[in-house]
Amino acid sequence: MTWPTVPRNRVPSVASATLREADARARQEFGIEPLQLMEVAGWQVARFVDAFMDGIEGRRVTVVAGSGNNGGDGLVAARFLHQRGAMVSASLVPSRDSQSLAARHAATLRQLGVPITPAPDGIDDAAEVIVDGLLGTGIRPPLREPSPRIIAAMNATGRPIVAIDVPSGIDADTGSGAGQAVRAIATVTLAAFKAGLVTASGAGRIFLADIGMPAGLFGDSGDAIARLYRIGDLIEVVDADFTPS
């Protein structure tokens, strides 16, 4: 499948601090709760994986989820993939807060009968695709255990990995950390293009997904981001000389 493509030089990069501020303002000014954004994010990731794999029904998928919001996005994606007929399992870093969004989504998956094991257990080298929802935009290398061990287990499978937002282990602002990071075949970055993806290695093909964050929250970049989403709610960000296969 092909997606609308936009050259990278037309896509503004947004710093992680700007993203955190946008999250807070979305709630304060518009009443948009993190749970709402997470639902859309997980749906975008799931439908991308379905299309990227040319159909997901009956196919094995492992979702690797951290305890934060990136993990929550991954667990929502797991629910939608399960609903689309995939054989889904989750490898999870459990949240210490039973009321966190990630913990609540994990509880839903258990009720649905989706197998969940503590990471890195359950990272299945028989999976046809792995969804990386371990770490998000807030991390800064070097990583602390168990993250390096979990990332190494993902990479060791040799299976295609779709990363959520940024490949786990990559600094979202600088692109550093590739030596410890997930090696993705594709990255679905959410709401706005992360500055570190410009230089990051191991991100694979990069897709930008609209999750309903008001573009005006991104300041000077808002108008340009709004124009991107008029092209499509899921677009591929490409080099100027890119030719779709």
Secondary structure by P-SEA (a helix, b strand, c coil): ccccccccccbbbbcaaaaaaaaaaaaacccccaaaaaaaaaaaaaaaaaaaacccccbbbbbbbcccaaaaaaaaaaaaaaaaccbbbbbcccccccccaaaaaaaaaaaaccccccccccccccccbbbccccccccccccccaaaaaaaaaaaaccbbbbcccccccccccccccccccccccccccccccccccccccccbbbbbbccccccccccaaaaaaaaaaaccbbbbbccccccc
